[in-house]
Amino acid sequence: MTLKKNFNNLKIHFIGIGGIGISGLAKYLKAQGAEITGSDIAEGSATKYLRSMGVPITIPHSQDALKDQDLVIHSAIIKPDNIEILQAAKKGIPVLSRKEALEFILGNKRVFSICGAHGKSTTSAMLSAIFPHFGAIIGADTKEYGSNVREIESQNIVFEADESDKSFLNSNPYCAIVTNAEPEHMESYNYDLDIFYDAYKQFLSSACKCCINIEDPFLATLNLEAIKLSPSEDIKNISYILRDDEPYTQFELRDLGAFEVWGFGEHTALNASLAILAASPELSIQTIRDNLKNFKGIKKRFDILQKGRLTLIDDYAHHPTEIKATLDAVKIYSNLKGQNKIIVIWQPHKYSRLLDNLEGFQKCFEQNCDELIILPVWKAGEKEVLIDMKKLFNQYRPIFVDKIHKQGNQIALLSQNKIIKTIEEGIAVGLGAGDITYQLRGEK
């Protein structure tokens, strides 16, 4: 069958609907008029939210979840032998992976598509704040509207594109925005830099207009018509302030005047500048300046969980470049608050990433880290690899623990289920893309 593109009353079933990527598509398509159902192996915050919206959800997966749907979309982790995939085949219902579905979903939309190894979630959320009348699908919950999706019907959409599985090539960019192109997720590109960079070239060439950071070594080599940001030349007079203990960066951009945005760091000004320049042909500069103030950060990115004698920050940084930028921002925050001790709690994410970037990880804690606490590597489905972490990071005299747990306003460090130390004051920042975010919140 040929699927219609207006989505109105189209019946779509999502397998793995509890994941942030798939739930985002489900929320967005519901806002476009589609009839949504879904399933997952367990209940979670996303499934509970979707239920509250009237979406029927089956827990766990069951062939009974497939009735008369027009289309099935599944997350990347769903296997071909999934009971619902097999049932869809029996019923003759088309099945698309999330990656395949993007082309179908975004194919007739005017997409502002943001990608890059670092900063894409933040830049996407900033651009969504600037365009409150656009739909949005972001890879993290923005605090502006408490979701990773702005659920409105619109021909325009801000979309966080993902280069990790090449799905950004299916995002149909009207405007392609690239924060940087540092090699990451190289397993998706056969560890071949030519293939990796060719994908970025393809992404940019498919857009009507582009906005790029030309101080990225690869992006600087491209000969293409684009809005080109040179941070060192275009961004001036960066300063930082605290307002109600919340961080704000102030800066001037080219001849456009002064701007203020939530967050700390030169990378924050860079991300905001890309969003501003991408939006400048669409809105007046004053409207952009005003709307940008609606950005209040996103979950797990410099996410201030607690203020007081012990300030607690959760950050998704899981690559050396990201960790260094986050710790630079924490140092600014520390100086302004007068809390001098910075305690870093690091949960390495994936053995492959740790080994591929080992030298960078060994150096990224050299500044702005007074005490380093290291959790076990979050495997993310990978097989365990024996790594002598004590030897590799010995210069920091780190504390190795099995887990952490929030107890009141303190953080307990546990080894073999025994508390070996309690963090009671200073600024503690958790770094990682695994379950450290739940440990910091006392949810695990």
Secondary structure as the mmCIF struct_conf table of DSSP 4:
data_model
#
loop_
_struct_conf.conf_type_id
_struct_conf.id
_struct_conf.beg_label_comp_id
_struct_conf.beg_label_asym_id
_struct_conf.beg_label_seq_id
_struct_conf.end_label_comp_id
_struct_conf.end_label_asym_id
_struct_conf.end_label_seq_id
HELX_LH_PP_P HELX_LH_PP_P1 THR A 2 LYS A 4
BEND BEND1 LYS A 5 ASN A 6
TURN_TY1_P TURN_TY1_P1 ASN A 8 ASN A 9
STRN STRN1 LYS A 11 ILE A 15
TURN_TY1_P TURN_TY1_P2 GLY A 16 GLY A 18
BEND BEND2 GLY A 19 GLY A 19
HELX_RH_AL_P HELX_RH_AL_P1 ILE A 20 ALA A 31
TURN_TY1_P TURN_TY1_P3 GLN A 32 GLY A 33
STRN STRN2 GLU A 35 SER A 39
BEND BEND3 ILE A 41 ALA A 42
HELX_RH_AL_P HELX_RH_AL_P2 SER A 45 SER A 52
TURN_TY1_P TURN_TY1_P4 MET A 53 GLY A 54
STRN STRN3 ILE A 57 THR A 58
BEND BEND4 ILE A 59 PRO A 60
HELX_RH_3T_P HELX_RH_3T_P1 GLN A 63 ALA A 65
BEND BEND5 LYS A 67 ASP A 68
BEND BEND6 ASP A 70 ASP A 70
STRN STRN4 LEU A 71 HIS A 74
TURN_TY1_P TURN_TY1_P5 ALA A 76 ILE A 77
TURN_TY1_P TURN_TY1_P6 PRO A 80 ASP A 81
HELX_RH_AL_P HELX_RH_AL_P3 ILE A 83 LYS A 91
TURN_TY1_P TURN_TY1_P7 GLY A 92 GLY A 92
STRN STRN5 VAL A 95 SER A 97
HELX_RH_AL_P HELX_RH_AL_P4 ARG A 98 LEU A 106
TURN_TY1_P TURN_TY1_P8 GLY A 107 ASN A 108
BEND BEND7 LYS A 109 LYS A 109
STRN STRN6 ARG A 110 CYS A 115
BEND BEND8 ALA A 117 GLY A 119
HELX_RH_AL_P HELX_RH_AL_P5 LYS A 120 ILE A 130
TURN_TY1_P TURN_TY1_P9 PRO A 132 HIS A 133
BEND BEND9 PHE A 134 PHE A 134
STRN STRN7 GLY A 135 THR A 142
TURN_TY1_P TURN_TY1_P10 LYS A 143 GLY A 146
STRN STRN8 SER A 147 ARG A 150
BEND BEND10 GLN A 155 GLN A 155
STRN STRN9 ASN A 156 GLU A 160
TURN_TY1_P TURN_TY1_P11 SER A 164 ASP A 165
BEND BEND11 LYS A 166 LYS A 166
HELX_RH_3T_P HELX_RH_3T_P2 SER A 167 ASN A 170
BEND BEND12 SER A 171 SER A 171
STRN STRN10 PRO A 173 VAL A 178
BEND BEND13 THR A 179 THR A 179
HELX_RH_3T_P HELX_RH_3T_P3 MET A 186 TYR A 189
TURN_TY1_P TURN_TY1_P12 ASN A 190 TYR A 191
HELX_RH_AL_P HELX_RH_AL_P6 LEU A 193 SER A 205
TURN_TY1_P TURN_TY1_P13 SER A 206 SER A 206
BEND BEND14 ALA A 207 CYS A 208
STRN STRN11 LYS A 209 ASN A 213
TURN_TY1_P TURN_TY1_P14 ILE A 214 GLU A 215
BEND BEND15 ASP A 216 ASP A 216
TURN_TY1_P TURN_TY1_P15 PRO A 217 PHE A 218
HELX_RH_3T_P HELX_RH_3T_P4 LEU A 219 THR A 221
STRN STRN12 ILE A 227 LEU A 229
HELX_RH_AL_P HELX_RH_AL_P7 PRO A 231 ASP A 234
STRN STRN13 ILE A 235 ARG A 243
TURN_TY1_P TURN_TY1_P16 ASP A 244 ASP A 245
STRN STRN14 GLU A 246 LEU A 253
TURN_TY1_P TURN_TY1_P17 ARG A 254 ASP A 255
BEND BEND16 LEU A 256 LEU A 256
STRN STRN15 ALA A 258 TRP A 262
BEND BEND17 GLY A 263 GLY A 263
BEND BEND18 GLY A 265 GLY A 265
HELX_RH_AL_P HELX_RH_AL_P8 GLU A 266 ALA A 279
TURN_TY1_P TURN_TY1_P18 SER A 280 GLU A 282
BEND BEND19 LEU A 283 LEU A 283
HELX_RH_AL_P HELX_RH_AL_P9 ILE A 285 LEU A 292
TURN_TY1_P TURN_TY1_P19 LYS A 293 ASN A 294
STRN STRN16 ILE A 298 ILE A 298
TURN_TY1_P TURN_TY1_P20 LYS A 299 LYS A 300
STRN STRN17 ARG A 301 ARG A 301
BEND BEND20 PHE A 302 PHE A 302
STRN STRN18 ASP A 303 GLN A 306
BEND BEND21 GLY A 308 ARG A 309
STRN STRN19 LEU A 310 ASP A 315
BEND BEND22 HIS A 319 HIS A 319
HELX_RH_AL_P HELX_RH_AL_P10 PRO A 320 LYS A 337
TURN_TY1_P TURN_TY1_P21 GLY A 338 GLY A 338
STRN STRN20 ILE A 342 TRP A 346
STRN STRN21 HIS A 349 HIS A 349
HELX_RH_AL_P HELX_RH_AL_P11 TYR A 351 ASP A 356
TURN_TY1_P TURN_TY1_P22 ASN A 357 ASN A 357
HELX_RH_AL_P HELX_RH_AL_P12 LEU A 358 LYS A 363
TURN_TY1_P TURN_TY1_P23 CYS A 364 PHE A 365
BEND BEND23 GLU A 366 ASN A 368
BEND BEND24 ASP A 370 ASP A 370
STRN STRN22 GLU A 371 ILE A 374
HELX_LH_PP_P HELX_LH_PP_P2 LEU A 375 VAL A 377
STRN STRN23 TRP A 378 TRP A 378
TURN_TY1_P TURN_TY1_P24 ALA A 380 GLY A 381
HELX_LH_PP_P HELX_LH_PP_P3 GLU A 382 GLU A 384
HELX_RH_AL_P HELX_RH_AL_P13 MET A 389 LEU A 392
TURN_TY1_P TURN_TY1_P25 PHE A 393 PHE A 393
HELX_RH_3T_P HELX_RH_3T_P5 ASN A 394 TYR A 396
HELX_LH_PP_P HELX_LH_PP_P4 PRO A 398 PRO A 398
STRN STRN24 ILE A 399 PHE A 400
BEND BEND25 ASP A 402 ASP A 402
STRN STRN25 LYS A 403 GLN A 407
TURN_TY1_P TURN_TY1_P26 GLY A 408 ASN A 409
STRN STRN26 GLN A 410 SER A 415
TURN_TY1_P TURN_TY1_P27 GLN A 416 ASN A 417
STRN STRN27 LYS A 418 ILE A 423
BEND BEND26 GLU A 425 GLU A 425
STRN STRN28 GLY A 426 LEU A 431
BEND BEND27 ALA A 433 GLY A 434
TURN_TY1_P TURN_TY1_P28 ASP A 435 ASP A 435
HELX_RH_AL_P HELX_RH_AL_P14 ILE A 436 LEU A 440
TURN_TY1_P TURN_TY1_P29 ARG A 441 GLY A 442
#
